[in-house]
Amino acid sequence: MTQAEQQLADDKMRAEIAKMIAETGKIRRETDWYVAIVASTMTLAIVAVVKLFL
């Protein structure tokens, strides 16, 4: 493998790593919102059940 081919392979690998890091960040942000939405939904469901029986 020539020096130019090695440099191209390294650049492709760095680009792929950067893409994966960006995708991981996106998934983490979505997960944070998911937890908040589930928690608020559960709270509203508990309030609705309590209001029905009181």
PQR file of N, CA, C, O and H, with PARSE charges and radii, in Angstrom:
ATOM      1  N   MET A   1       0.853  -1.171   0.000 -0.4000 1.5000
ATOM      2  CA  MET A   1       0.000   0.000   0.000 -0.0000 2.0000
ATOM      3  C   MET A   1       0.901   1.237   0.000  0.5500 1.7000
ATOM      4  O   MET A   1       1.813   1.361   0.817 -0.5500 1.4000
ATOM      5  N   THR A   2       0.627   2.135  -0.922 -0.4000 1.5000
ATOM      6  CA  THR A   2       1.436   3.342  -1.012 -0.0000 2.0000
ATOM      7  C   THR A   2       1.047   4.320   0.090  0.5500 1.7000
ATOM      8  O   THR A   2       0.039   4.150   0.776 -0.5500 1.4000
ATOM      9  H   THR A   2      -0.114   2.034  -1.586  0.4000 1.0000
ATOM     10  N   GLN A   3       1.866   5.335   0.236 -0.4000 1.5000
ATOM     11  CA  GLN A   3       1.620   6.358   1.260 -0.0000 2.0000
ATOM     12  C   GLN A   3       0.295   7.087   0.989  0.5500 1.7000
ATOM     13  O   GLN A   3      -0.454   7.381   1.921 -0.5500 1.4000
ATOM     14  H   GLN A   3       2.685   5.473  -0.322  0.4000 1.0000
ATOM     15  N   ALA A   4       0.010   7.372  -0.278 -0.4000 1.5000
ATOM     16  CA  ALA A   4      -1.230   8.068  -0.635 -0.0000 2.0000
ATOM     17  C   ALA A   4      -2.456   7.202  -0.323  0.5500 1.7000
ATOM     18  O   ALA A   4      -3.468   7.694   0.176 -0.5500 1.4000
ATOM     19  H   ALA A   4       0.618   7.133  -1.035  0.4000 1.0000
ATOM     20  N   GLU A   5      -2.346   5.909  -0.624 -0.4000 1.5000
ATOM     21  CA  GLU A   5      -3.463   5.007  -0.328 -0.0000 2.0000
ATOM     22  C   GLU A   5      -3.687   4.878   1.177  0.5500 1.7000
ATOM     23  O   GLU A   5      -4.824   4.821   1.647 -0.5500 1.4000
ATOM     24  H   GLU A   5      -1.524   5.509  -1.028  0.4000 1.0000
ATOM     25  N   GLN A   6      -2.588   4.834   1.919 -0.4000 1.5000
ATOM     26  CA  GLN A   6      -2.694   4.753   3.378 -0.0000 2.0000
ATOM     27  C   GLN A   6      -3.342   6.020   3.941  0.5500 1.7000
ATOM     28  O   GLN A   6      -4.177   5.948   4.842 -0.5500 1.4000
ATOM     29  H   GLN A   6      -1.665   4.880   1.538  0.4000 1.0000
ATOM     30  N   GLN A   7      -2.956   7.164   3.412 -0.4000 1.5000
ATOM     31  CA  GLN A   7      -3.538   8.439   3.860 -0.0000 2.0000
ATOM     32  C   GLN A   7      -5.039   8.488   3.549  0.5500 1.7000
ATOM     33  O   GLN A   7      -5.830   8.958   4.367 -0.5500 1.4000
ATOM     34  H   GLN A   7      -2.277   7.223   2.680  0.4000 1.0000
ATOM     35  N   LEU A   8      -5.421   8.006   2.376 -0.4000 1.5000
ATOM     36  CA  LEU A   8      -6.837   7.980   1.998 -0.0000 2.0000
ATOM     37  C   LEU A   8      -7.623   7.051   2.916  0.5500 1.7000
ATOM     38  O   LEU A   8      -8.728   7.389   3.340 -0.5500 1.4000
ATOM     39  H   LEU A   8      -4.779   7.624   1.712  0.4000 1.0000
ATOM     40  N   ALA A   9      -7.067   5.896   3.222 -0.4000 1.5000
ATOM     41  CA  ALA A   9      -7.724   4.950   4.118 -0.0000 2.0000
ATOM     42  C   ALA A   9      -7.873   5.552   5.514  0.5500 1.7000
ATOM     43  O   ALA A   9      -8.910   5.383   6.155 -0.5500 1.4000
ATOM     44  H   ALA A   9      -6.169   5.621   2.877  0.4000 1.0000
ATOM     45  N   ASP A  10      -6.840   6.254   5.987 -0.4000 1.5000
ATOM     46  CA  ASP A  10      -6.910   6.915   7.296 -0.0000 2.0000
ATOM     47  C   ASP A  10      -7.990   7.996   7.317  0.5500 1.7000
ATOM     48  O   ASP A  10      -8.741   8.111   8.286 -0.5500 1.4000
ATOM     49  H   ASP A  10      -5.997   6.391   5.466  0.4000 1.0000
ATOM     50  N   ASP A  11      -8.062   8.785   6.247 -0.4000 1.5000
ATOM     51  CA  ASP A  11      -9.076   9.837   6.169 -0.0000 2.0000
ATOM     52  C   ASP A  11     -10.490   9.251   6.175  0.5500 1.7000
ATOM     53  O   ASP A  11     -11.386   9.790   6.825 -0.5500 1.4000
ATOM     54  H   ASP A  11      -7.452   8.691   5.460  0.4000 1.0000
ATOM     55  N   LYS A  12     -10.685   8.148   5.450 -0.4000 1.5000
ATOM     56  CA  LYS A  12     -11.995   7.503   5.430 -0.0000 2.0000
ATOM     57  C   LYS A  12     -12.366   6.978   6.816  0.5500 1.7000
ATOM     58  O   LYS A  12     -13.516   7.082   7.243 -0.5500 1.4000
ATOM     59  H   LYS A  12      -9.957   7.711   4.922  0.4000 1.0000
ATOM     60  N   MET A  13     -11.383   6.418   7.508 -0.4000 1.5000
ATOM     61  CA  MET A  13     -11.636   5.887   8.838 -0.0000 2.0000
ATOM     62  C   MET A  13     -11.980   7.017   9.806  0.5500 1.7000
ATOM     63  O   MET A  13     -12.886   6.864  10.626 -0.5500 1.4000
ATOM     64  H   MET A  13     -10.449   6.333   7.161  0.4000 1.0000
ATOM     65  N   ARG A  14     -11.287   8.132   9.731 -0.4000 1.5000
ATOM     66  CA  ARG A  14     -11.579   9.278  10.593 -0.0000 2.0000
ATOM     67  C   ARG A  14     -12.982   9.823  10.309  0.5500 1.7000
ATOM     68  O   ARG A  14     -13.702  10.194  11.236 -0.5500 1.4000
ATOM     69  H   ARG A  14     -10.551   8.256   9.065  0.4000 1.0000
ATOM     70  N   ALA A  15     -13.363   9.871   9.056 -0.4000 1.5000
ATOM     71  CA  ALA A  15     -14.694  10.347   8.700 -0.0000 2.0000
ATOM     72  C   ALA A  15     -15.770   9.405   9.244  0.5500 1.7000
ATOM     73  O   ALA A  15     -16.806   9.859   9.730 -0.5500 1.4000
ATOM     74  H   ALA A  15     -12.778   9.570   8.303  0.4000 1.0000
ATOM     75  N   GLU A  16     -15.528   8.121   9.165 -0.4000 1.5000
ATOM     76  CA  GLU A  16     -16.495   7.144   9.689 -0.0000 2.0000
ATOM     77  C   GLU A  16     -16.614   7.257  11.211  0.5500 1.7000
ATOM     78  O   GLU A  16     -17.716   7.165  11.751 -0.5500 1.4000
ATOM     79  H   GLU A  16     -14.686   7.753   8.770  0.4000 1.0000
ATOM     80  N   ILE A  17     -15.510   7.452  11.891 -0.4000 1.5000
ATOM     81  CA  ILE A  17     -15.536   7.617  13.346 -0.0000 2.0000
ATOM     82  C   ILE A  17     -16.301   8.878  13.724  0.5500 1.7000
ATOM     83  O   ILE A  17     -17.101   8.862  14.660 -0.5500 1.4000
ATOM     84  H   ILE A  17     -14.615   7.526  11.452  0.4000 1.0000
ATOM     85  N   ALA A  18     -16.062   9.962  13.007 -0.4000 1.5000
ATOM     86  CA  ALA A  18     -16.779  11.214  13.282 -0.0000 2.0000
ATOM     87  C   ALA A  18     -18.285  11.035  13.074  0.5500 1.7000
ATOM     88  O   ALA A  18     -19.087  11.555  13.850 -0.5500 1.4000
ATOM     89  H   ALA A  18     -15.412   9.975  12.247  0.4000 1.0000
ATOM     90  N   LYS A  19     -18.663  10.305  12.036 -0.4000 1.5000
ATOM     91  CA  LYS A  19     -20.081  10.041  11.765 -0.0000 2.0000
ATOM     92  C   LYS A  19     -20.705   9.230  12.899  0.5500 1.7000
ATOM     93  O   LYS A  19     -21.819   9.521  13.335 -0.5500 1.4000
ATOM     94  H   LYS A  19     -18.012   9.883  11.406  0.4000 1.0000
ATOM     95  N   MET A  20     -19.995   8.227  13.370 -0.4000 1.5000
ATOM     96  CA  MET A  20     -20.516   7.388  14.447 -0.0000 2.0000
ATOM     97  C   MET A  20     -20.651   8.172  15.750  0.5500 1.7000
ATOM     98  O   MET A  20     -21.603   7.962  16.501 -0.5500 1.4000
ATOM     99  H   MET A  20     -19.090   7.991  13.016  0.4000 1.0000
ATOM    100  N   ILE A  21     -19.707   9.073  16.025 -0.4000 1.5000
ATOM    101  CA  ILE A  21     -19.785   9.905  17.223 -0.0000 2.0000
ATOM    102  C   ILE A  21     -21.008  10.816  17.143  0.5500 1.7000
ATOM    103  O   ILE A  21     -21.709  10.996  18.139 -0.5500 1.4000
ATOM    104  H   ILE A  21     -18.934   9.244  15.414  0.4000 1.0000
ATOM    105  N   ALA A  22     -21.269  11.386  15.982 -0.4000 1.5000
ATOM    106  CA  ALA A  22     -22.443  12.256  15.809 -0.0000 2.0000
ATOM    107  C   ALA A  22     -23.732  11.469  15.991  0.5500 1.7000
ATOM    108  O   ALA A  22     -24.666  11.954  16.630 -0.5500 1.4000
ATOM    109  H   ALA A  22     -20.700  11.239  15.173  0.4000 1.0000
ATOM    110  N   GLU A  23     -23.798  10.269  15.443 -0.4000 1.5000
ATOM    111  CA  GLU A  23     -24.995   9.441  15.589 -0.0000 2.0000
ATOM    112  C   GLU A  23     -25.220   9.041  17.048  0.5500 1.7000
ATOM    113  O   GLU A  23     -26.360   8.994  17.511 -0.5500 1.4000
ATOM    114  H   GLU A  23     -23.039   9.875  14.924  0.4000 1.0000
ATOM    115  N   THR A  24     -24.145   8.754  17.766 -0.4000 1.5000
ATOM    116  CA  THR A  24     -24.249   8.394  19.177 -0.0000 2.0000
ATOM    117  C   THR A  24     -24.801   9.561  19.985  0.5500 1.7000
ATOM    118  O   THR A  24     -25.649   9.368  20.857 -0.5500 1.4000
ATOM    119  H   THR A  24     -23.219   8.792  17.391  0.4000 1.0000
ATOM    120  N   GLY A  25     -24.331  10.756  19.703 -0.4000 1.5000
ATOM    121  CA  GLY A  25     -24.840  11.949  20.386 -0.0000 2.0000
ATOM    122  C   GLY A  25     -26.321  12.151  20.141  0.5500 1.7000
ATOM    123  O   GLY A  25     -27.068  12.505  21.053 -0.5500 1.4000
ATOM    124  H   GLY A  25     -23.642  10.912  18.995  0.4000 1.0000
ATOM    125  N   LYS A  26     -26.740  11.926  18.912 -0.4000 1.5000
ATOM    126  CA  LYS A  26     -28.160  12.070  18.572 -0.0000 2.0000
ATOM    127  C   LYS A  26     -29.004  11.059  19.342  0.5500 1.7000
ATOM    128  O   LYS A  26     -30.060  11.406  19.872 -0.5500 1.4000
ATOM    129  H   LYS A  26     -26.133  11.638  18.171  0.4000 1.0000
ATOM    130  N   ILE A  27     -28.551   9.828  19.404 -0.4000 1.5000
ATOM    131  CA  ILE A  27     -29.286   8.783  20.121 -0.0000 2.0000
ATOM    132  C   ILE A  27     -29.363   9.118  21.601  0.5500 1.7000
ATOM    133  O   ILE A  27     -30.407   8.911  22.220 -0.5500 1.4000
ATOM    134  H   ILE A  27     -27.694   9.546  18.973  0.4000 1.0000
ATOM    135  N   ARG A  28     -28.292   9.627  22.181 -0.4000 1.5000
ATOM    136  CA  ARG A  28     -28.303   9.993  23.606 -0.0000 2.0000
ATOM    137  C   ARG A  28     -29.298  11.111  23.880  0.5500 1.7000
ATOM    138  O   ARG A  28     -30.019  11.065  24.877 -0.5500 1.4000
ATOM    139  H   ARG A  28     -27.444   9.795  21.679  0.4000 1.0000
ATOM    140  N   ARG A  29     -29.346  12.118  23.010 -0.4000 1.5000
ATOM    141  CA  ARG A  29     -30.313  13.212  23.201 -0.0000 2.0000
ATOM    142  C   ARG A  29     -31.744  12.690  23.103  0.5500 1.7000
ATOM    143  O   ARG A  29     -32.601  13.075  23.898 -0.5500 1.4000
ATOM    144  H   ARG A  29     -28.760  12.156  22.200  0.4000 1.0000
ATOM    145  N   GLU A  30     -32.003  11.819  22.137 -0.4000 1.5000
ATOM    146  CA  GLU A  30     -33.343  11.241  21.993 -0.0000 2.0000
ATOM    147  C   GLU A  30     -33.713  10.410  23.219  0.5500 1.7000
ATOM    148  O   GLU A  30     -34.867  10.430  23.649 -0.5500 1.4000
ATOM    149  H   GLU A  30     -31.306  11.505  21.492  0.4000 1.0000
ATOM    150  N   THR A  31     -32.766   9.688  23.780 -0.4000 1.5000
ATOM    151  CA  THR A  31     -33.016   8.868  24.962 -0.0000 2.0000
ATOM    152  C   THR A  31     -33.387   9.751  26.149  0.5500 1.7000
ATOM    153  O   THR A  31     -34.277   9.403  26.925 -0.5500 1.4000
ATOM    154  H   THR A  31     -31.829   9.672  23.431  0.4000 1.0000
ATOM    155  N   ASP A  32     -32.713  10.888  26.297 -0.4000 1.5000
ATOM    156  CA  ASP A  32     -33.044  11.804  27.396 -0.0000 2.0000
ATOM    157  C   ASP A  32     -34.480  12.287  27.281  0.5500 1.7000
ATOM    158  O   ASP A  32     -35.195  12.327  28.282 -0.5500 1.4000
ATOM    159  H   ASP A  32     -31.989  11.171  25.667  0.4000 1.0000
ATOM    160  N   TRP A  33     -34.914  12.652  26.087 -0.4000 1.5000
ATOM    161  CA  TRP A  33     -36.291  13.098  25.889 -0.0000 2.0000
ATOM    162  C   TRP A  33     -37.279  11.970  26.142  0.5500 1.7000
ATOM    163  O   TRP A  33     -38.356  12.196  26.693 -0.5500 1.4000
ATOM    164  H   TRP A  33     -34.332  12.619  25.274  0.4000 1.0000
ATOM    165  N   TYR A  34     -36.919  10.769  25.746 -0.4000 1.5000
ATOM    166  CA  TYR A  34     -37.797   9.621  25.941 -0.0000 2.0000
ATOM    167  C   TYR A  34     -38.077   9.397  27.420  0.5500 1.7000
ATOM    168  O   TYR A  34     -39.223   9.162  27.802 -0.5500 1.4000
ATOM    169  H   TYR A  34     -36.044  10.586  25.299  0.4000 1.0000
ATOM    170  N   VAL A  35     -37.055   9.465  28.252 -0.4000 1.5000
ATOM    171  CA  VAL A  35     -37.224   9.281  29.697 -0.0000 2.0000
ATOM    172  C   VAL A  35     -38.139  10.364  30.263  0.5500 1.7000
ATOM    173  O   VAL A  35     -39.014  10.064  31.076 -0.5500 1.4000
ATOM    174  H   VAL A  35     -36.124   9.656  27.942  0.4000 1.0000
ATOM    175  N   ALA A  36     -37.954  11.603  29.853 -0.4000 1.5000
ATOM    176  CA  ALA A  36     -38.783  12.699  30.349 -0.0000 2.0000
ATOM    177  C   ALA A  36     -40.245  12.513  29.932  0.5500 1.7000
ATOM    178  O   ALA A  36     -41.150  12.753  30.732 -0.5500 1.4000
ATOM    179  H   ALA A  36     -37.244  11.847  29.193  0.4000 1.0000
ATOM    180  N   ILE A  37     -40.476  12.097  28.716 -0.4000 1.5000
ATOM    181  CA  ILE A  37     -41.840  11.911  28.227 -0.0000 2.0000
ATOM    182  C   ILE A  37     -42.527  10.761  28.960  0.5500 1.7000
ATOM    183  O   ILE A  37     -43.694  10.877  29.331 -0.5500 1.4000
ATOM    184  H   ILE A  37     -39.741  11.902  28.067  0.4000 1.0000
ATOM    185  N   VAL A  38     -41.826   9.669  29.168 -0.4000 1.5000
ATOM    186  CA  VAL A  38     -42.409   8.529  29.877 -0.0000 2.0000
ATOM    187  C   VAL A  38     -42.732   8.916  31.317  0.5500 1.7000
ATOM    188  O   VAL A  38     -43.794   8.560  31.828 -0.5500 1.4000
ATOM    189  H   VAL A  38     -40.878   9.575  28.866  0.4000 1.0000
ATOM    190  N   ALA A  39     -41.835   9.638  31.972 -0.4000 1.5000
ATOM    191  CA  ALA A  39     -42.070  10.052  33.356 -0.0000 2.0000
ATOM    192  C   ALA A  39     -43.281  10.974  33.458  0.5500 1.7000
ATOM    193  O   ALA A  39     -44.097  10.812  34.366 -0.5500 1.4000
ATOM    194  H   ALA A  39     -40.973   9.927  31.557  0.4000 1.0000
ATOM    195  N   SER A  40     -43.415  11.928  32.557 -0.4000 1.5000
ATOM    196  CA  SER A  40     -44.561  12.836  32.619 -0.0000 2.0000
ATOM    197  C   SER A  40     -45.861  12.105  32.292  0.5500 1.7000
ATOM    198  O   SER A  40     -46.900  12.402  32.881 -0.5500 1.4000
ATOM    199  H   SER A  40     -42.752  12.060  31.820  0.4000 1.0000
ATOM    200  N   THR A  41     -45.813  11.164  31.371 -0.4000 1.5000
ATOM    201  CA  THR A  41     -47.006  10.382  31.039 -0.0000 2.0000
ATOM    202  C   THR A  41     -47.454   9.546  32.228  0.5500 1.7000
ATOM    203  O   THR A  41     -48.648   9.465  32.518 -0.5500 1.4000
ATOM    204  H   THR A  41     -44.969  10.923  30.893  0.4000 1.0000
ATOM    205  N   MET A  42     -46.514   8.930  32.912 -0.4000 1.5000
ATOM    206  CA  MET A  42     -46.856   8.139  34.098 -0.0000 2.0000
ATOM    207  C   MET A  42     -47.466   9.027  35.184  0.5500 1.7000
ATOM    208  O   MET A  42     -48.430   8.633  35.839 -0.5500 1.4000
ATOM    209  H   MET A  42     -45.544   8.996  32.678  0.4000 1.0000
ATOM    210  N   THR A  43     -46.911  10.211  35.373 -0.4000 1.5000
ATOM    211  CA  THR A  43     -47.449  11.137  36.368 -0.0000 2.0000
ATOM    212  C   THR A  43     -48.887  11.512  36.020  0.5500 1.7000
ATOM    213  O   THR A  43     -49.753  11.508  36.895 -0.5500 1.4000
ATOM    214  H   THR A  43     -46.128  10.531  34.840  0.4000 1.0000
ATOM    215  N   LEU A  44     -49.145  11.830  34.783 -0.4000 1.5000
ATOM    216  CA  LEU A  44     -50.503  12.191  34.364 -0.0000 2.0000
ATOM    217  C   LEU A  44     -51.463  11.014  34.520  0.5500 1.7000
ATOM    218  O   LEU A  44     -52.619  11.205  34.898 -0.5500 1.4000
ATOM    219  H   LEU A  44     -48.441  11.834  34.073  0.4000 1.0000
ATOM    220  N   ALA A  45     -50.996   9.805  34.234 -0.4000 1.5000
ATOM    221  CA  ALA A  45     -51.847   8.626  34.396 -0.0000 2.0000
ATOM    222  C   ALA A  45     -52.203   8.410  35.857  0.5500 1.7000
ATOM    223  O   ALA A  45     -53.349   8.082  36.166 -0.5500 1.4000
ATOM    224  H   ALA A  45     -50.057   9.650  33.927  0.4000 1.0000
ATOM    225  N   ILE A  46     -51.251   8.585  36.759 -0.4000 1.5000
ATOM    226  CA  ILE A  46     -51.526   8.438  38.189 -0.0000 2.0000
ATOM    227  C   ILE A  46     -52.522   9.492  38.652  0.5500 1.7000
ATOM    228  O   ILE A  46     -53.443   9.186  39.410 -0.5500 1.4000
ATOM    229  H   ILE A  46     -50.321   8.852  36.508  0.4000 1.0000
ATOM    230  N   VAL A  47     -52.345  10.720  38.207 -0.4000 1.5000
ATOM    231  CA  VAL A  47     -53.280  11.793  38.580 -0.0000 2.0000
ATOM    232  C   VAL A  47     -54.687  11.466  38.064  0.5500 1.7000
ATOM    233  O   VAL A  47     -55.666  11.682  38.777 -0.5500 1.4000
ATOM    234  H   VAL A  47     -51.597  10.968  37.592  0.4000 1.0000
ATOM    235  N   ALA A  48     -54.796  10.957  36.856 -0.4000 1.5000
ATOM    236  CA  ALA A  48     -56.103  10.627  36.292 -0.0000 2.0000
ATOM    237  C   ALA A  48     -56.772   9.512  37.090  0.5500 1.7000
ATOM    238  O   ALA A  48     -57.973   9.582  37.353 -0.5500 1.4000
ATOM    239  H   ALA A  48     -54.000  10.782  36.277  0.4000 1.0000
ATOM    240  N   VAL A  49     -56.030   8.501  37.475 -0.4000 1.5000
ATOM    241  CA  VAL A  49     -56.598   7.403  38.246 -0.0000 2.0000
ATOM    242  C   VAL A  49     -57.035   7.892  39.623  0.5500 1.7000
ATOM    243  O   VAL A  49     -58.106   7.512  40.097 -0.5500 1.4000
ATOM    244  H   VAL A  49     -55.055   8.444  37.262  0.4000 1.0000
ATOM    245  N   VAL A  50     -56.241   8.712  40.262 -0.4000 1.5000
ATOM    246  CA  VAL A  50     -56.590   9.244  41.583 -0.0000 2.0000
ATOM    247  C   VAL A  50     -57.854  10.094  41.489  0.5500 1.7000
ATOM    248  O   VAL A  50     -58.720  10.002  42.358 -0.5500 1.4000
ATOM    249  H   VAL A  50     -55.371   9.021  39.877  0.4000 1.0000
ATOM    250  N   LYS A  51     -57.973  10.913  40.459 -0.4000 1.5000
ATOM    251  CA  LYS A  51     -59.156  11.756  40.299 -0.0000 2.0000
ATOM    252  C   LYS A  51     -60.414  10.898  40.067  0.5500 1.7000
ATOM    253  O   LYS A  51     -61.502  11.276  40.503 -0.5500 1.4000
ATOM    254  H   LYS A  51     -57.268  10.988  39.753  0.4000 1.0000
ATOM    255  N   LEU A  52     -60.280   9.782  39.404 -0.4000 1.5000
ATOM    256  CA  LEU A  52     -61.428   8.936  39.168 -0.0000 2.0000
ATOM    257  C   LEU A  52     -61.991   8.334  40.461  0.5500 1.7000
ATOM    258  O   LEU A  52     -63.203   8.181  40.610 -0.5500 1.4000
ATOM    259  H   LEU A  52     -59.397   9.475  39.049  0.4000 1.0000
ATOM    260  N   PHE A  53     -61.109   8.002  41.371 -0.4000 1.5000
ATOM    261  CA  PHE A  53     -61.536   7.303  42.574 -0.0000 2.0000
ATOM    262  C   PHE A  53     -61.693   8.216  43.785  0.5500 1.7000
ATOM    263  O   PHE A  53     -62.092   7.737  44.846 -0.5500 1.4000
ATOM    264  H   PHE A  53     -60.125   8.126  41.250  0.4000 1.0000
ATOM    265  N   LEU A  54     -61.404   9.478  43.676 -0.4000 1.5000
ATOM    266  CA  LEU A  54     -61.597  10.396  44.811 -0.0000 2.0000
ATOM    267  C   LEU A  54     -62.651  11.419  44.548  0.5500 1.7000
ATOM    268  O   LEU A  54     -62.925  12.258  45.407 -0.5500 1.4000
ATOM    269  H   LEU A  54     -61.079   9.867  42.814  0.4000 1.0000
TER
END
